[in-house]
Amino acid sequence: MLNRFIQYLDALDIKLQKMFSHQATFIKCKIGCSKCCENGNYPMSELEYANLLDYYNLLSGKLKNVIDENIKNLLETNKGENYVCPFLIKGICSVYTARPLICRTFGLLSYNKEKEKNIPFCVDLGLNYAEVYDNKTSKIISKGADGTAPIAFNIDRQYLRSSEFEKEFNICFGEDKKMIDWLREDFYK
């Protein structure tokens, strides 16, 4: 099933690349900016977690040791609040190829099933969409410097994990948990 899930991710990444390109005026994401990896709880499905572990097992022993130490520290100190992703090493995602959906879609303006717009939290840090966002009204107020208007995309995790995609790619996402809960189950086996 992981091979079919990777096909799903490849198809999704092509669509996401187009979305990020279309919104390039508003996106400040770059290598080394890891604000989204430093303050989250990283929900993921069982299938996403299995893919993450499969990729983790391919890493070098030295890198796995660093990650294992990060996981150990996280599990000893975290009481359920947001945390730094244990796979973040020196500002770089060590499992980027296998990162979960929440990580792949972060940074884009999105909307949920109620058509409510979700602005990435990094807007408050002066990053994505900051130049067209009004903090007082919590609304997009203008077009970008190039005249492009921000667009919200349907990249809600519930939609991306829907039965529509499960059927199309013959996959089953399975249970959904925060990363720390998956790690707790594995680490304390």
C-alpha positions as CSV (number, residue, x, y, z in Angstrom):
1,M,0.0,0.0,0.0
2,L,2.9,2.4,0.6
3,N,3.8,2.3,-3.1
4,R,0.2,3.4,-4.0
5,F,0.4,6.1,-1.3
6,I,3.7,7.4,-2.8
7,Q,1.9,7.6,-6.2
8,Y,-0.8,9.6,-4.4
9,L,1.8,11.9,-2.9
10,D,3.6,12.3,-6.3
11,A,0.2,13.4,-7.9
12,L,-0.5,15.7,-5.0
13,D,3.0,17.3,-5.1
14,I,2.5,18.1,-8.8
15,K,-0.8,20.0,-7.9
16,L,0.8,21.6,-4.9
17,Q,3.8,22.8,-6.9
18,K,1.4,24.6,-9.3
19,M,-0.4,26.2,-6.3
20,F,2.8,27.4,-4.7
21,S,4.0,28.7,-8.1
22,H,0.7,30.6,-8.6
23,Q,1.0,32.1,-5.2
24,A,4.8,32.8,-5.3
25,T,4.3,36.5,-4.8
26,F,2.9,35.8,-1.3
27,I,5.0,32.8,-0.3
28,K,8.2,33.4,1.7
29,C,9.0,29.7,2.3
30,K,12.7,28.8,1.7
31,I,15.3,26.3,2.8
32,G,16.3,27.2,6.4
33,C,12.9,28.8,7.3
34,S,11.5,26.2,9.7
35,K,8.9,28.3,11.6
36,C,6.2,25.7,10.7
37,C,8.3,22.9,12.0
38,E,9.1,24.6,15.3
39,N,5.5,25.1,16.6
40,G,3.0,22.4,15.8
41,N,1.5,19.1,16.7
42,Y,1.7,17.6,13.3
43,P,-1.5,15.5,12.8
44,M,-1.1,12.6,10.4
45,S,-2.8,9.4,9.4
46,E,-1.6,5.9,10.1
47,L,-0.6,5.6,6.4
48,E,1.4,8.9,6.5
49,Y,3.1,7.7,9.7
50,A,4.0,4.4,8.1
51,N,5.5,6.2,5.2
52,L,7.5,8.5,7.5
53,L,8.9,5.5,9.4
54,D,9.7,3.6,6.2
55,Y,11.7,6.6,5.0
56,Y,13.3,7.1,8.5
57,N,14.6,3.5,8.3
58,L,16.6,4.5,5.2
59,L,18.5,7.3,7.0
60,S,22.1,6.9,8.2
61,G,22.7,5.6,11.7
62,K,24.2,8.9,12.7
63,L,21.1,10.9,11.6
64,K,18.8,8.3,13.2
65,N,20.6,8.7,16.5
66,V,20.1,12.5,16.5
67,I,16.4,12.0,15.6
68,D,16.0,9.3,18.3
69,E,17.5,11.6,20.9
70,N,15.1,14.4,19.8
71,I,12.2,11.9,20.1
72,K,13.3,10.8,23.5
73,N,13.6,14.4,24.7
74,L,10.2,15.3,23.2
75,L,8.4,12.4,24.9
76,E,10.0,13.2,28.2
77,T,9.2,16.9,28.2
78,N,6.0,17.4,26.2
79,K,2.7,17.3,27.9
80,G,0.6,17.6,24.7
81,E,1.2,21.2,23.6
82,N,2.9,22.3,20.3
83,Y,6.5,21.3,19.9
84,V,9.5,21.3,17.6
85,C,9.3,18.4,15.1
86,P,11.9,15.8,16.2
87,F,12.8,15.3,12.5
88,L,13.9,18.9,12.1
89,I,17.7,18.9,12.2
90,K,19.6,22.2,12.0
91,G,16.6,23.9,10.4
92,I,16.1,21.2,7.7
93,C,13.6,18.4,7.5
94,S,15.4,15.1,7.6
95,V,12.4,13.3,6.2
96,Y,11.3,15.9,3.6
97,T,10.5,13.3,1.0
98,A,8.1,11.5,3.4
99,R,6.7,14.5,5.2
100,P,3.0,14.3,6.1
101,L,0.2,16.2,4.3
102,I,0.1,18.9,6.9
103,C,3.7,19.8,6.1
104,R,3.3,19.6,2.3
105,T,0.4,22.0,2.3
106,F,1.5,24.4,5.0
107,G,2.1,28.0,3.8
108,L,-0.7,28.2,1.3
109,L,-3.9,30.1,1.9
110,S,-6.6,27.4,2.1
111,Y,-10.2,27.0,2.9
112,N,-12.1,24.3,4.8
113,K,-15.4,22.6,4.0
114,E,-17.3,25.6,5.3
115,K,-15.4,27.7,2.8
116,E,-13.7,29.6,5.6
117,K,-10.2,30.8,4.7
118,N,-7.3,29.6,6.8
119,I,-4.3,31.9,6.8
120,P,-1.0,30.2,7.7
121,F,0.2,31.3,11.2
122,C,3.5,32.6,9.7
123,V,1.5,35.6,8.4
124,D,1.9,36.9,12.0
125,L,5.7,36.6,11.6
126,G,5.7,38.8,8.5
127,L,6.0,35.8,6.2
128,N,3.4,34.2,3.9
129,Y,0.6,36.6,2.8
130,A,1.8,39.2,5.3
131,E,1.9,42.1,2.8
132,V,-1.8,41.5,1.8
133,Y,-3.2,40.6,5.2
134,D,-4.8,43.0,7.7
135,N,-4.2,41.8,11.3
136,K,-6.9,44.1,12.6
137,T,-9.7,42.7,10.5
138,S,-8.1,39.2,9.9
139,K,-8.8,39.5,6.2
140,I,-6.9,39.6,2.9
141,I,-7.1,43.3,1.9
142,S,-5.2,43.7,-1.4
143,K,-3.4,42.2,-4.3
144,G,0.3,41.5,-4.5
145,A,2.8,43.9,-5.9
146,D,2.5,42.1,-9.3
147,G,-1.3,42.6,-9.3
148,T,-2.0,38.9,-8.4
149,A,-4.8,38.3,-6.0
150,P,-4.3,35.7,-3.3
151,I,-6.3,32.5,-3.9
152,A,-7.4,30.0,-1.2
153,F,-7.1,26.3,-2.2
154,N,-9.0,23.2,-1.1
155,I,-6.1,21.5,0.6
156,D,-7.9,20.8,3.9
157,R,-6.5,17.6,5.4
158,Q,-9.9,16.0,5.7
159,Y,-10.5,16.6,2.0
160,L,-7.0,15.3,1.0
161,R,-7.7,12.1,3.1
162,S,-11.2,11.6,1.7
163,S,-12.6,8.4,0.4
164,E,-12.4,9.9,-3.1
165,F,-8.6,9.7,-3.0
166,E,-8.7,6.4,-1.1
167,K,-10.7,4.9,-3.9
168,E,-8.7,6.5,-6.7
169,F,-5.3,5.3,-5.4
170,N,-6.6,2.1,-3.6
171,I,-5.3,3.2,-0.2
172,C,-6.6,3.5,3.3
173,F,-5.3,6.4,5.4
174,G,-6.4,4.8,8.7
175,E,-6.5,6.4,12.1
176,D,-5.5,10.0,12.6
177,K,-3.3,11.1,15.5
178,K,-0.8,13.8,16.4
179,M,2.8,12.8,15.6
180,I,3.7,12.7,19.3
181,D,1.0,10.1,19.9
182,W,2.3,7.8,17.1
183,L,5.8,8.2,18.4
184,R,4.7,7.4,22.0
185,E,3.2,4.1,20.8
186,D,6.4,3.1,18.9
187,F,8.9,4.4,21.4
188,Y,7.4,2.7,24.4
189,K,6.8,-0.7,22.7
